[in-house]
């Protein structure tokens, strides 16, 4: 029986050696790559306000529009004077990155002596591509002026956003 046990041990060792060689022959390996892209934090700065300038109201309601390029159109029954400007926002971040811009679609202006007016807002672009010095976008709007609108200085604030695409 000893002989038989020894043979069994040798055969078992041979099978184990073959199994180890067989699994080593079929082994494979690969490498993976870890990547990251770092973008500078976006900064957004208001450099000019949306300015409709001075408006003399009339007997009927009308509108005053300021384009994103700063051109003003004064509606019938209104008289407009002074310099109108679109709001301008500077964006800084990573060069060549695309930034999505947007914000509020309207703003309510409250009068210093009472009264309110609403302005719809328009954006010069939905996206901008930043250059080495950043980029900018403008906000224009259309102001609804009521018939015999109450006198006073009117103002209101609106929110804008800029996010990497």
Secondary structure, 3 states (H helix, E strand, C coil): CHHHHHHHHHHHHHHHHHHHHHHHHCCCCCCCCCCCCCCCCCEEEEEECCECCEEECCCCCEEEEECCCCCEEECCCCEEECCCECEEEEEECCCCCEEEEEECCEEEEEECCCCEEEEEEEECCCEEECECCEEEEEEEEEEEECCCCCCCCEECCCCEEEEEC
